[in-house]
Amino acid sequence: MEHRLPTAESIVKEAQDGEYAVPEFQRRFVWTPSQVRDFADSLSRDFPVGSLLTWKSDTAIQRGDSNETQRKSWLIDGQQRTTALCTLFGRRPEWWDDKQGRVWDEHLAAYDIRIDISRAELEFVTRRTGGNRFIRVRDVLREENLYRLAENLIEGGNSFTDDVGILAKHLEQVAQIKLSLIPIIEIDDNIELTEVTEIFKRLNSTGTPVQQADIYLGVVAALNPGWVNQQFLKFMYSLDRDGFDIDPAFLFRSFTAIGARKVRFKDIDRKFWHDIDDNRAWDQTKRAMQSVCQGLREYGIVNADLALSLNAIVAATTYRAKFPQGSFGPILSWMLRAIRDGFFQGPTETKLERVIAAVEGASNANLAIDNLDALLIGPEEFTAEEFRETTTGRNSVHRLMVYLLAHKNDAEDWDTDGYRIRAEATGDYRPEWHHIFPRKWLTENIEEIDRKDIDTVANMAVISGRANRKIAARAPREYIADLKLDSRGILAQQAIPDPSFVAHDQYLEWLDSRAERLAAEANRYLAELRKQT
């Protein structure tokens, strides 16, 4: 591992000359003009702006238009800062592709950082109005003779001073950007990928952590130009448009699980990454992932947030790749049990490898599910205590079960006519988890009630936001009569014992009764899923 301390100007020249490679999936520049302005200000004051991390790898050999190859350094961390530097200098980095985003000239126009020469104190601005008061930073950085530039600006009549020497010294503060020293830590090709990511993590503990999948996507992009953008990201964005925002690492993990039967990237032979366009595993991965997303939608899970675990989706995709036919019910039943068991907590790579072995060792779908079931160590059935003791956390599988049961029973909304309980937001319909006994009513009517007895899953139902607002903090007997919930059979659709005439001192008993109903309904639901063929 080497350390260099080049000037900002030399880094810009290296970027312009193609010394760095930026993986396709990292090409988008996301800094705002204000961030670039503040970056320029820090450089002019010689403030530290962090180090760049590069990886000088044979993998970064890229083929140019002339079919010649060039060994480059992957810019693993620092692409935003390096692009900002190139923007300040007005020099286009070699990796910039007009086809993938904004045209470079348009980019420079949008990030037109200037200084106000009418002010004695140096100030960087993003404004582009006000006549000749505002001078482009890139014009100052390109000028070799600052005295000559100062003379021209004073002649324009907008300078805060008529003294050429004073204005030249003012401009020298901007020119300081060229001489700013920015550390570059360069990792050589002898270091394993796992060590590369660990180094990044330790050097950039406060920044955005790089994942092994990020680096491997860069490897794939180098070996297969165009594939990451045209295939991988295109498919990932199509999933996102359908509601399933799958992190690249998890989609990548599904691909290697199916194509290489491995999820630890360091264990995958590099040959796997060559000629990836001819690898049928990618098409198989796409079909399996689409099948999983469609299967989840069929049962009411219309987005990745409801699915609770992306690793569970990876496991289901691995199963669906080998057994694409038949009902989705059995694998959904297993996913719910696995999430409930906390199966994917801890070292997930080890767990997913066990999933791969369970699927690959089965000759048919039923045996695969049996093998997967054998990986779980928790009880096969939900208990009433789980629904009673679990509070309404966002990642609660018990809260999800309340929704799934409502969806299965084609439950009606409590107020919005014609709407069924669905996660899709339509018009004024917004489903929410609602306290059957409102929180405010409980705290006002039951002394020293424990918070967990208020927010327990056993006190939750799924209704629209409109119904929730109408109910507000009213007693159950009031809003149930007003909305005619019991006479319409709507309470039973969500396994709710009628709370209309529950006395204050009977609330905890009512919770126990609701928890028992939820557990019985949930177990019946899982059994029905498991039996589907």
Disulfide bonds with the S-S distance in Angstrom:
none
